[in-house]
Amino acid sequence: MIDEIGRIAGEIWQLLNERGELSISGVVSGIQASQSTVYMGLGWLARENKLEFTKKSKGVFVKLK
């Protein structure tokens, strides 16, 4: 499972690198994995201090630092 989460974290990084800031739901929609696995991948990247989160009126958005 750890390998899969790491792979998904890499896909999330690539998605944000290509598209820029996205909503959390946009990240989930852009990655072909379960919602919980995408959340774990976001947590992985957040723990590595690679993400910046912003709360907006339409939800939480994320972008690369």
CHARMM internal coordinates of N, CA and C (Angstrom, degrees):
IC EDIT
DIST 1 N 1 CA 1.4498
DIST 1 CA 1 C 1.5339
ANGL 1 N 1 CA 1 C 110.96
DIST 1 C 2 N 1.3176
ANGL 1 CA 1 C 2 N 117.72
DIHE 1 N 1 CA 1 C 2 N -37.70
DIST 2 N 2 CA 1.4685
ANGL 1 C 2 N 2 CA 121.31
DIHE 1 CA 1 C 2 N 2 CA -179.82
DIST 2 CA 2 C 1.5283
ANGL 2 N 2 CA 2 C 110.22
DIHE 1 C 2 N 2 CA 2 C -60.16
DIST 2 C 3 N 1.3200
ANGL 2 CA 2 C 3 N 117.03
DIHE 2 N 2 CA 2 C 3 N -41.32
DIST 3 N 3 CA 1.4698
ANGL 2 C 3 N 3 CA 120.18
DIHE 2 CA 2 C 3 N 3 CA 178.74
DIST 3 CA 3 C 1.5185
ANGL 3 N 3 CA 3 C 111.06
DIHE 2 C 3 N 3 CA 3 C -62.29
DIST 3 C 4 N 1.3292
ANGL 3 CA 3 C 4 N 117.25
DIHE 3 N 3 CA 3 C 4 N -40.92
DIST 4 N 4 CA 1.4638
ANGL 3 C 4 N 4 CA 120.74
DIHE 3 CA 3 C 4 N 4 CA 179.53
DIST 4 CA 4 C 1.5289
ANGL 4 N 4 CA 4 C 110.80
DIHE 3 C 4 N 4 CA 4 C -65.31
DIST 4 C 5 N 1.3204
ANGL 4 CA 4 C 5 N 117.45
DIHE 4 N 4 CA 4 C 5 N -42.74
DIST 5 N 5 CA 1.4690
ANGL 4 C 5 N 5 CA 120.59
DIHE 4 CA 4 C 5 N 5 CA 178.87
DIST 5 CA 5 C 1.5279
ANGL 5 N 5 CA 5 C 109.87
DIHE 4 C 5 N 5 CA 5 C -62.93
DIST 5 C 6 N 1.3113
ANGL 5 CA 5 C 6 N 117.87
DIHE 5 N 5 CA 5 C 6 N -42.09
DIST 6 N 6 CA 1.4612
ANGL 5 C 6 N 6 CA 121.53
DIHE 5 CA 5 C 6 N 6 CA 177.19
DIST 6 CA 6 C 1.5164
ANGL 6 N 6 CA 6 C 112.12
DIHE 5 C 6 N 6 CA 6 C -62.15
DIST 6 C 7 N 1.3152
ANGL 6 CA 6 C 7 N 116.44
DIHE 6 N 6 CA 6 C 7 N -40.34
DIST 7 N 7 CA 1.4726
ANGL 6 C 7 N 7 CA 121.06
DIHE 6 CA 6 C 7 N 7 CA 178.03
DIST 7 CA 7 C 1.5247
ANGL 7 N 7 CA 7 C 110.17
DIHE 6 C 7 N 7 CA 7 C -64.39
DIST 7 C 8 N 1.3234
ANGL 7 CA 7 C 8 N 116.93
DIHE 7 N 7 CA 7 C 8 N -43.82
DIST 8 N 8 CA 1.4612
ANGL 7 C 8 N 8 CA 121.86
DIHE 7 CA 7 C 8 N 8 CA 179.21
DIST 8 CA 8 C 1.5317
ANGL 8 N 8 CA 8 C 110.07
DIHE 7 C 8 N 8 CA 8 C -65.36
DIST 8 C 9 N 1.3263
ANGL 8 CA 8 C 9 N 117.32
DIHE 8 N 8 CA 8 C 9 N -38.91
DIST 9 N 9 CA 1.4685
ANGL 8 C 9 N 9 CA 120.26
DIHE 8 CA 8 C 9 N 9 CA 176.23
DIST 9 CA 9 C 1.5277
ANGL 9 N 9 CA 9 C 110.08
DIHE 8 C 9 N 9 CA 9 C -58.55
DIST 9 C 10 N 1.3162
ANGL 9 CA 9 C 10 N 116.88
DIHE 9 N 9 CA 9 C 10 N -40.87
DIST 10 N 10 CA 1.4665
ANGL 9 C 10 N 10 CA 121.04
DIHE 9 CA 9 C 10 N 10 CA 176.59
DIST 10 CA 10 C 1.5164
ANGL 10 N 10 CA 10 C 111.92
DIHE 9 C 10 N 10 CA 10 C -63.64
DIST 10 C 11 N 1.3188
ANGL 10 CA 10 C 11 N 117.28
DIHE 10 N 10 CA 10 C 11 N -39.85
DIST 11 N 11 CA 1.4663
ANGL 10 C 11 N 11 CA 121.10
DIHE 10 CA 10 C 11 N 11 CA 177.98
DIST 11 CA 11 C 1.5315
ANGL 11 N 11 CA 11 C 110.97
DIHE 10 C 11 N 11 CA 11 C -66.74
DIST 11 C 12 N 1.3247
ANGL 11 CA 11 C 12 N 116.66
DIHE 11 N 11 CA 11 C 12 N -38.51
DIST 12 N 12 CA 1.4652
ANGL 11 C 12 N 12 CA 120.62
DIHE 11 CA 11 C 12 N 12 CA 177.32
DIST 12 CA 12 C 1.5207
ANGL 12 N 12 CA 12 C 109.73
DIHE 11 C 12 N 12 CA 12 C -63.44
DIST 12 C 13 N 1.3289
ANGL 12 CA 12 C 13 N 116.22
DIHE 12 N 12 CA 12 C 13 N -45.61
DIST 13 N 13 CA 1.4705
ANGL 12 C 13 N 13 CA 120.48
DIHE 12 CA 12 C 13 N 13 CA 179.38
DIST 13 CA 13 C 1.5267
ANGL 13 N 13 CA 13 C 109.68
DIHE 12 C 13 N 13 CA 13 C -58.38
DIST 13 C 14 N 1.3179
ANGL 13 CA 13 C 14 N 116.86
DIHE 13 N 13 CA 13 C 14 N -44.84
DIST 14 N 14 CA 1.4663
ANGL 13 C 14 N 14 CA 121.77
DIHE 13 CA 13 C 14 N 14 CA -179.92
DIST 14 CA 14 C 1.5296
ANGL 14 N 14 CA 14 C 110.92
DIHE 13 C 14 N 14 CA 14 C -62.76
DIST 14 C 15 N 1.3270
ANGL 14 CA 14 C 15 N 116.89
DIHE 14 N 14 CA 14 C 15 N -43.66
DIST 15 N 15 CA 1.4641
ANGL 14 C 15 N 15 CA 122.12
DIHE 14 CA 14 C 15 N 15 CA 179.25
DIST 15 CA 15 C 1.5304
ANGL 15 N 15 CA 15 C 110.78
DIHE 14 C 15 N 15 CA 15 C -60.44
DIST 15 C 16 N 1.3247
ANGL 15 CA 15 C 16 N 116.73
DIHE 15 N 15 CA 15 C 16 N -47.30
DIST 16 N 16 CA 1.4642
ANGL 15 C 16 N 16 CA 120.32
DIHE 15 CA 15 C 16 N 16 CA -179.55
DIST 16 CA 16 C 1.5254
ANGL 16 N 16 CA 16 C 111.40
DIHE 15 C 16 N 16 CA 16 C -69.14
DIST 16 C 17 N 1.3056
ANGL 16 CA 16 C 17 N 117.28
DIHE 16 N 16 CA 16 C 17 N -32.78
DIST 17 N 17 CA 1.4532
ANGL 16 C 17 N 17 CA 121.30
DIHE 16 CA 16 C 17 N 17 CA 177.52
DIST 17 CA 17 C 1.5346
ANGL 17 N 17 CA 17 C 110.41
DIHE 16 C 17 N 17 CA 17 C -65.26
DIST 17 C 18 N 1.3231
ANGL 17 CA 17 C 18 N 116.49
DIHE 17 N 17 CA 17 C 18 N -38.26
DIST 18 N 18 CA 1.4683
ANGL 17 C 18 N 18 CA 121.29
DIHE 17 CA 17 C 18 N 18 CA -179.05
DIST 18 CA 18 C 1.5258
ANGL 18 N 18 CA 18 C 112.71
DIHE 17 C 18 N 18 CA 18 C -79.54
DIST 18 C 19 N 1.3241
ANGL 18 CA 18 C 19 N 117.82
DIHE 18 N 18 CA 18 C 19 N -40.21
DIST 19 N 19 CA 1.4650
ANGL 18 C 19 N 19 CA 121.19
DIHE 18 CA 18 C 19 N 19 CA -171.36
DIST 19 CA 19 C 1.5223
ANGL 19 N 19 CA 19 C 114.40
DIHE 18 C 19 N 19 CA 19 C -104.27
DIST 19 C 20 N 1.3097
ANGL 19 CA 19 C 20 N 118.06
DIHE 19 N 19 CA 19 C 20 N -14.96
DIST 20 N 20 CA 1.4650
ANGL 19 C 20 N 20 CA 120.02
DIHE 19 CA 19 C 20 N 20 CA -176.53
DIST 20 CA 20 C 1.5159
ANGL 20 N 20 CA 20 C 111.06
DIHE 19 C 20 N 20 CA 20 C 81.39
DIST 20 C 21 N 1.3068
ANGL 20 CA 20 C 21 N 115.95
DIHE 20 N 20 CA 20 C 21 N -154.19
DIST 21 N 21 CA 1.4637
ANGL 20 C 21 N 21 CA 121.68
DIHE 20 CA 20 C 21 N 21 CA -175.99
DIST 21 CA 21 C 1.5311
ANGL 21 N 21 CA 21 C 111.47
DIHE 20 C 21 N 21 CA 21 C -62.43
DIST 21 C 22 N 1.3210
ANGL 21 CA 21 C 22 N 115.12
DIHE 21 N 21 CA 21 C 22 N 134.14
DIST 22 N 22 CA 1.4629
ANGL 21 C 22 N 22 CA 122.34
DIHE 21 CA 21 C 22 N 22 CA 177.90
DIST 22 CA 22 C 1.5176
ANGL 22 N 22 CA 22 C 109.49
DIHE 21 C 22 N 22 CA 22 C -135.75
DIST 22 C 23 N 1.3134
ANGL 22 CA 22 C 23 N 115.77
DIHE 22 N 22 CA 22 C 23 N 155.94
DIST 23 N 23 CA 1.4611
ANGL 22 C 23 N 23 CA 119.67
DIHE 22 CA 22 C 23 N 23 CA 170.23
DIST 23 CA 23 C 1.5253
ANGL 23 N 23 CA 23 C 108.13
DIHE 22 C 23 N 23 CA 23 C -70.51
DIST 23 C 24 N 1.3035
ANGL 23 CA 23 C 24 N 115.43
DIHE 23 N 23 CA 23 C 24 N 159.77
DIST 24 N 24 CA 1.4755
ANGL 23 C 24 N 24 CA 119.32
DIHE 23 CA 23 C 24 N 24 CA 176.87
DIST 24 CA 24 C 1.5258
ANGL 24 N 24 CA 24 C 109.21
DIHE 23 C 24 N 24 CA 24 C -58.64
DIST 24 C 25 N 1.3414
ANGL 24 CA 24 C 25 N 116.69
DIHE 24 N 24 CA 24 C 25 N -42.32
DIST 25 N 25 CA 1.4719
ANGL 24 C 25 N 25 CA 118.61
DIHE 24 CA 24 C 25 N 25 CA 179.36
DIST 25 CA 25 C 1.5222
ANGL 25 N 25 CA 25 C 110.98
DIHE 24 C 25 N 25 CA 25 C -65.92
DIST 25 C 26 N 1.3260
ANGL 25 CA 25 C 26 N 117.84
DIHE 25 N 25 CA 25 C 26 N -31.17
DIST 26 N 26 CA 1.4574
ANGL 25 C 26 N 26 CA 121.39
DIHE 25 CA 25 C 26 N 26 CA 175.53
DIST 26 CA 26 C 1.5133
ANGL 26 N 26 CA 26 C 112.09
DIHE 25 C 26 N 26 CA 26 C -65.87
DIST 26 C 27 N 1.3220
ANGL 26 CA 26 C 27 N 116.01
DIHE 26 N 26 CA 26 C 27 N -36.79
DIST 27 N 27 CA 1.4686
ANGL 26 C 27 N 27 CA 120.12
DIHE 26 CA 26 C 27 N 27 CA 176.28
DIST 27 CA 27 C 1.5217
ANGL 27 N 27 CA 27 C 109.76
DIHE 26 C 27 N 27 CA 27 C -66.25
DIST 27 C 28 N 1.3295
ANGL 27 CA 27 C 28 N 116.00
DIHE 27 N 27 CA 27 C 28 N -45.86
DIST 28 N 28 CA 1.4675
ANGL 27 C 28 N 28 CA 120.24
DIHE 27 CA 27 C 28 N 28 CA 179.23
DIST 28 CA 28 C 1.5273
ANGL 28 N 28 CA 28 C 110.19
DIHE 27 C 28 N 28 CA 28 C -59.26
DIST 28 C 29 N 1.3281
ANGL 28 CA 28 C 29 N 117.02
DIHE 28 N 28 CA 28 C 29 N -41.82
DIST 29 N 29 CA 1.4716
ANGL 28 C 29 N 29 CA 121.19
DIHE 28 CA 28 C 29 N 29 CA 179.71
DIST 29 CA 29 C 1.5242
ANGL 29 N 29 CA 29 C 112.50
DIHE 28 C 29 N 29 CA 29 C -68.17
DIST 29 C 30 N 1.3330
ANGL 29 CA 29 C 30 N 116.39
DIHE 29 N 29 CA 29 C 30 N -30.03
DIST 30 N 30 CA 1.4591
ANGL 29 C 30 N 30 CA 120.69
DIHE 29 CA 29 C 30 N 30 CA -176.34
DIST 30 CA 30 C 1.5123
ANGL 30 N 30 CA 30 C 115.23
DIHE 29 C 30 N 30 CA 30 C -84.55
DIST 30 C 31 N 1.3165
ANGL 30 CA 30 C 31 N 117.61
DIHE 30 N 30 CA 30 C 31 N -7.38
DIST 31 N 31 CA 1.4696
ANGL 30 C 31 N 31 CA 122.34
DIHE 30 CA 30 C 31 N 31 CA -178.28
DIST 31 CA 31 C 1.5176
ANGL 31 N 31 CA 31 C 108.79
DIHE 30 C 31 N 31 CA 31 C -116.86
DIST 31 C 32 N 1.3160
ANGL 31 CA 31 C 32 N 116.51
DIHE 31 N 31 CA 31 C 32 N 132.89
DIST 32 N 32 CA 1.4664
ANGL 31 C 32 N 32 CA 120.06
DIHE 31 CA 31 C 32 N 32 CA 178.80
DIST 32 CA 32 C 1.5259
ANGL 32 N 32 CA 32 C 109.79
DIHE 31 C 32 N 32 CA 32 C -88.44
DIST 32 C 33 N 1.3232
ANGL 32 CA 32 C 33 N 113.78
DIHE 32 N 32 CA 32 C 33 N 81.39
DIST 33 N 33 CA 1.4678
ANGL 32 C 33 N 33 CA 121.57
DIHE 32 CA 32 C 33 N 33 CA 177.07
DIST 33 CA 33 C 1.5206
ANGL 33 N 33 CA 33 C 106.55
DIHE 32 C 33 N 33 CA 33 C -160.16
DIST 33 C 34 N 1.3088
ANGL 33 CA 33 C 34 N 116.25
DIHE 33 N 33 CA 33 C 34 N 168.09
DIST 34 N 34 CA 1.4598
ANGL 33 C 34 N 34 CA 119.32
DIHE 33 CA 33 C 34 N 34 CA 178.73
DIST 34 CA 34 C 1.5265
ANGL 34 N 34 CA 34 C 110.00
DIHE 33 C 34 N 34 CA 34 C -65.86
DIST 34 C 35 N 1.3105
ANGL 34 CA 34 C 35 N 115.48
DIHE 34 N 34 CA 34 C 35 N 154.28
DIST 35 N 35 CA 1.4582
ANGL 34 C 35 N 35 CA 121.21
DIHE 34 CA 34 C 35 N 35 CA -179.93
DIST 35 CA 35 C 1.5249
ANGL 35 N 35 CA 35 C 110.80
DIHE 34 C 35 N 35 CA 35 C -56.38
DIST 35 C 36 N 1.3242
ANGL 35 CA 35 C 36 N 117.16
DIHE 35 N 35 CA 35 C 36 N -44.21
DIST 36 N 36 CA 1.4643
ANGL 35 C 36 N 36 CA 119.68
DIHE 35 CA 35 C 36 N 36 CA -178.38
DIST 36 CA 36 C 1.5255
ANGL 36 N 36 CA 36 C 111.50
DIHE 35 C 36 N 36 CA 36 C -64.28
DIST 36 C 37 N 1.3151
ANGL 36 CA 36 C 37 N 118.53
DIHE 36 N 36 CA 36 C 37 N -36.75
DIST 37 N 37 CA 1.4615
ANGL 36 C 37 N 37 CA 121.06
DIHE 36 CA 36 C 37 N 37 CA 178.74
DIST 37 CA 37 C 1.5251
ANGL 37 N 37 CA 37 C 110.56
DIHE 36 C 37 N 37 CA 37 C -68.23
DIST 37 C 38 N 1.3297
ANGL 37 CA 37 C 38 N 117.26
DIHE 37 N 37 CA 37 C 38 N -38.29
DIST 38 N 38 CA 1.4659
ANGL 37 C 38 N 38 CA 120.68
DIHE 37 CA 37 C 38 N 38 CA 176.63
DIST 38 CA 38 C 1.5258
ANGL 38 N 38 CA 38 C 109.46
DIHE 37 C 38 N 38 CA 38 C -64.11
DIST 38 C 39 N 1.3227
ANGL 38 CA 38 C 39 N 117.56
DIHE 38 N 38 CA 38 C 39 N -42.83
DIST 39 N 39 CA 1.4661
ANGL 38 C 39 N 39 CA 120.51
DIHE 38 CA 38 C 39 N 39 CA 176.85
DIST 39 CA 39 C 1.5244
ANGL 39 N 39 CA 39 C 111.02
DIHE 38 C 39 N 39 CA 39 C -59.73
DIST 39 C 40 N 1.3225
ANGL 39 CA 39 C 40 N 116.82
DIHE 39 N 39 CA 39 C 40 N -41.25
DIST 40 N 40 CA 1.4645
ANGL 39 C 40 N 40 CA 119.72
DIHE 39 CA 39 C 40 N 40 CA 177.74
DIST 40 CA 40 C 1.5272
ANGL 40 N 40 CA 40 C 111.03
DIHE 39 C 40 N 40 CA 40 C -64.81
DIST 40 C 41 N 1.3258
ANGL 40 CA 40 C 41 N 116.69
DIHE 40 N 40 CA 40 C 41 N -38.47
DIST 41 N 41 CA 1.4633
ANGL 40 C 41 N 41 CA 120.44
DIHE 40 CA 40 C 41 N 41 CA 176.34
DIST 41 CA 41 C 1.5190
ANGL 41 N 41 CA 41 C 111.80
DIHE 40 C 41 N 41 CA 41 C -64.34
DIST 41 C 42 N 1.3245
ANGL 41 CA 41 C 42 N 117.17
DIHE 41 N 41 CA 41 C 42 N -40.12
DIST 42 N 42 CA 1.4652
ANGL 41 C 42 N 42 CA 120.75
DIHE 41 CA 41 C 42 N 42 CA 175.36
DIST 42 CA 42 C 1.5295
ANGL 42 N 42 CA 42 C 110.50
DIHE 41 C 42 N 42 CA 42 C -62.45
DIST 42 C 43 N 1.3108
ANGL 42 CA 42 C 43 N 116.39
DIHE 42 N 42 CA 42 C 43 N -41.24
DIST 43 N 43 CA 1.4647
ANGL 42 C 43 N 43 CA 120.54
DIHE 42 CA 42 C 43 N 43 CA 177.35
DIST 43 CA 43 C 1.5130
ANGL 43 N 43 CA 43 C 111.75
DIHE 42 C 43 N 43 CA 43 C -62.27
DIST 43 C 44 N 1.3103
ANGL 43 CA 43 C 44 N 116.27
DIHE 43 N 43 CA 43 C 44 N -40.68
DIST 44 N 44 CA 1.4718
ANGL 43 C 44 N 44 CA 121.75
DIHE 43 CA 43 C 44 N 44 CA 177.75
DIST 44 CA 44 C 1.5288
ANGL 44 N 44 CA 44 C 109.81
DIHE 43 C 44 N 44 CA 44 C -57.50
DIST 44 C 45 N 1.3358
ANGL 44 CA 44 C 45 N 115.86
DIHE 44 N 44 CA 44 C 45 N -50.58
DIST 45 N 45 CA 1.4637
ANGL 44 C 45 N 45 CA 120.46
DIHE 44 CA 44 C 45 N 45 CA -179.03
DIST 45 CA 45 C 1.5219
ANGL 45 N 45 CA 45 C 111.84
DIHE 44 C 45 N 45 CA 45 C -67.44
DIST 45 C 46 N 1.3248
ANGL 45 CA 45 C 46 N 117.28
DIHE 45 N 45 CA 45 C 46 N -36.54
DIST 46 N 46 CA 1.4655
ANGL 45 C 46 N 46 CA 120.92
DIHE 45 CA 45 C 46 N 46 CA 177.71
DIST 46 CA 46 C 1.5269
ANGL 46 N 46 CA 46 C 110.00
DIHE 45 C 46 N 46 CA 46 C -64.05
DIST 46 C 47 N 1.3171
ANGL 46 CA 46 C 47 N 116.71
DIHE 46 N 46 CA 46 C 47 N -41.70
DIST 47 N 47 CA 1.4743
ANGL 46 C 47 N 47 CA 121.29
DIHE 46 CA 46 C 47 N 47 CA 179.74
DIST 47 CA 47 C 1.5262
ANGL 47 N 47 CA 47 C 110.50
DIHE 46 C 47 N 47 CA 47 C -63.48
DIST 47 C 48 N 1.3247
ANGL 47 CA 47 C 48 N 117.03
DIHE 47 N 47 CA 47 C 48 N -32.19
DIST 48 N 48 CA 1.4651
ANGL 47 C 48 N 48 CA 121.36
DIHE 47 CA 47 C 48 N 48 CA 177.71
DIST 48 CA 48 C 1.5343
ANGL 48 N 48 CA 48 C 111.62
DIHE 47 C 48 N 48 CA 48 C -83.94
DIST 48 C 49 N 1.3426
ANGL 48 CA 48 C 49 N 116.32
DIHE 48 N 48 CA 48 C 49 N 5.27
DIST 49 N 49 CA 1.4651
ANGL 48 C 49 N 49 CA 122.95
DIHE 48 CA 48 C 49 N 49 CA 177.47
DIST 49 CA 49 C 1.5276
ANGL 49 N 49 CA 49 C 112.24
DIHE 48 C 49 N 49 CA 49 C 60.99
DIST 49 C 50 N 1.3259
ANGL 49 CA 49 C 50 N 116.17
DIHE 49 N 49 CA 49 C 50 N 38.24
DIST 50 N 50 CA 1.4648
ANGL 49 C 50 N 50 CA 121.55
DIHE 49 CA 49 C 50 N 50 CA -178.39
DIST 50 CA 50 C 1.5245
ANGL 50 N 50 CA 50 C 112.66
DIHE 49 C 50 N 50 CA 50 C -102.50
DIST 50 C 51 N 1.3383
ANGL 50 CA 50 C 51 N 117.43
DIHE 50 N 50 CA 50 C 51 N -5.14
DIST 51 N 51 CA 1.4573
ANGL 50 C 51 N 51 CA 121.11
DIHE 50 CA 50 C 51 N 51 CA -175.55
DIST 51 CA 51 C 1.5222
ANGL 51 N 51 CA 51 C 111.78
DIHE 50 C 51 N 51 CA 51 C -122.91
DIST 51 C 52 N 1.3220
ANGL 51 CA 51 C 52 N 114.02
DIHE 51 N 51 CA 51 C 52 N 152.72
DIST 52 N 52 CA 1.4587
ANGL 51 C 52 N 52 CA 121.42
DIHE 51 CA 51 C 52 N 52 CA 172.90
DIST 52 CA 52 C 1.5239
ANGL 52 N 52 CA 52 C 107.09
DIHE 51 C 52 N 52 CA 52 C -123.31
DIST 52 C 53 N 1.3274
ANGL 52 CA 52 C 53 N 116.59
DIHE 52 N 52 CA 52 C 53 N 126.25
DIST 53 N 53 CA 1.4593
ANGL 52 C 53 N 53 CA 122.46
DIHE 52 CA 52 C 53 N 53 CA -179.10
DIST 53 CA 53 C 1.5178
ANGL 53 N 53 CA 53 C 109.48
DIHE 52 C 53 N 53 CA 53 C -105.51
DIST 53 C 54 N 1.3385
ANGL 53 CA 53 C 54 N 116.03
DIHE 53 N 53 CA 53 C 54 N 140.37
DIST 54 N 54 CA 1.4540
ANGL 53 C 54 N 54 CA 122.18
DIHE 53 CA 53 C 54 N 54 CA 178.33
DIST 54 CA 54 C 1.5167
ANGL 54 N 54 CA 54 C 108.67
DIHE 53 C 54 N 54 CA 54 C -133.82
DIST 54 C 55 N 1.3349
ANGL 54 CA 54 C 55 N 116.23
DIHE 54 N 54 CA 54 C 55 N 127.56
DIST 55 N 55 CA 1.4587
ANGL 54 C 55 N 55 CA 120.19
DIHE 54 CA 54 C 55 N 55 CA 176.48
DIST 55 CA 55 C 1.5192
ANGL 55 N 55 CA 55 C 108.24
DIHE 54 C 55 N 55 CA 55 C -89.69
DIST 55 C 56 N 1.3264
ANGL 55 CA 55 C 56 N 116.01
DIHE 55 N 55 CA 55 C 56 N 124.09
DIST 56 N 56 CA 1.4570
ANGL 55 C 56 N 56 CA 122.90
DIHE 55 CA 55 C 56 N 56 CA 179.01
DIST 56 CA 56 C 1.5219
ANGL 56 N 56 CA 56 C 108.69
DIHE 55 C 56 N 56 CA 56 C -122.78
DIST 56 C 57 N 1.3172
ANGL 56 CA 56 C 57 N 116.08
DIHE 56 N 56 CA 56 C 57 N 173.70
DIST 57 N 57 CA 1.4693
ANGL 56 C 57 N 57 CA 119.82
DIHE 56 CA 56 C 57 N 57 CA -178.04
DIST 57 CA 57 C 1.5234
ANGL 57 N 57 CA 57 C 112.39
DIHE 56 C 57 N 57 CA 57 C -61.63
DIST 57 C 58 N 1.3312
ANGL 57 CA 57 C 58 N 117.10
DIHE 57 N 57 CA 57 C 58 N -27.22
DIST 58 N 58 CA 1.4705
ANGL 57 C 58 N 58 CA 120.46
DIHE 57 CA 57 C 58 N 58 CA -178.37
DIST 58 CA 58 C 1.5227
ANGL 58 N 58 CA 58 C 113.02
DIHE 57 C 58 N 58 CA 58 C -98.59
DIST 58 C 59 N 1.3408
ANGL 58 CA 58 C 59 N 118.16
DIHE 58 N 58 CA 58 C 59 N 12.85
DIST 59 N 59 CA 1.4489
ANGL 58 C 59 N 59 CA 120.57
DIHE 58 CA 58 C 59 N 59 CA 177.29
DIST 59 CA 59 C 1.5132
ANGL 59 N 59 CA 59 C 112.07
DIHE 58 C 59 N 59 CA 59 C 128.37
DIST 59 C 60 N 1.3244
ANGL 59 CA 59 C 60 N 115.12
DIHE 59 N 59 CA 59 C 60 N -166.32
DIST 60 N 60 CA 1.4576
ANGL 59 C 60 N 60 CA 121.62
DIHE 59 CA 59 C 60 N 60 CA -179.63
DIST 60 CA 60 C 1.5179
ANGL 60 N 60 CA 60 C 108.58
DIHE 59 C 60 N 60 CA 60 C -98.76
DIST 60 C 61 N 1.3412
ANGL 60 CA 60 C 61 N 115.13
DIHE 60 N 60 CA 60 C 61 N 132.51
DIST 61 N 61 CA 1.4559
ANGL 60 C 61 N 61 CA 121.82
DIHE 60 CA 60 C 61 N 61 CA 179.50
DIST 61 CA 61 C 1.5155
ANGL 61 N 61 CA 61 C 109.32
DIHE 60 C 61 N 61 CA 61 C -114.69
DIST 61 C 62 N 1.3175
ANGL 61 CA 61 C 62 N 115.46
DIHE 61 N 61 CA 61 C 62 N 154.65
DIST 62 N 62 CA 1.4543
ANGL 61 C 62 N 62 CA 121.29
DIHE 61 CA 61 C 62 N 62 CA -177.09
DIST 62 CA 62 C 1.5183
ANGL 62 N 62 CA 62 C 109.43
DIHE 61 C 62 N 62 CA 62 C -135.81
DIST 62 C 63 N 1.3370
ANGL 62 CA 62 C 63 N 115.54
DIHE 62 N 62 CA 62 C 63 N 144.80
DIST 63 N 63 CA 1.4570
ANGL 62 C 63 N 63 CA 121.29
DIHE 62 CA 62 C 63 N 63 CA 174.44
DIST 63 CA 63 C 1.5222
ANGL 63 N 63 CA 63 C 108.18
DIHE 62 C 63 N 63 CA 63 C -147.75
DIST 63 C 64 N 1.3152
ANGL 63 CA 63 C 64 N 115.56
DIHE 63 N 63 CA 63 C 64 N 164.64
DIST 64 N 64 CA 1.4536
ANGL 63 C 64 N 64 CA 120.80
DIHE 63 CA 63 C 64 N 64 CA 177.15
DIST 64 CA 64 C 1.5161
ANGL 64 N 64 CA 64 C 109.72
DIHE 63 C 64 N 64 CA 64 C -72.95
DIST 64 C 65 N 1.3246
ANGL 64 CA 64 C 65 N 116.10
DIHE 64 N 64 CA 64 C 65 N 147.43
DIST 65 N 65 CA 1.4683
ANGL 64 C 65 N 65 CA 120.78
DIHE 64 CA 64 C 65 N 65 CA 175.14
DIST 65 CA 65 C 1.4969
ANGL 65 N 65 CA 65 C 109.98
DIHE 64 C 65 N 65 CA 65 C -79.63
END
COOR INIT
IC SEED 1 N 1 CA 1 C
IC BUILD
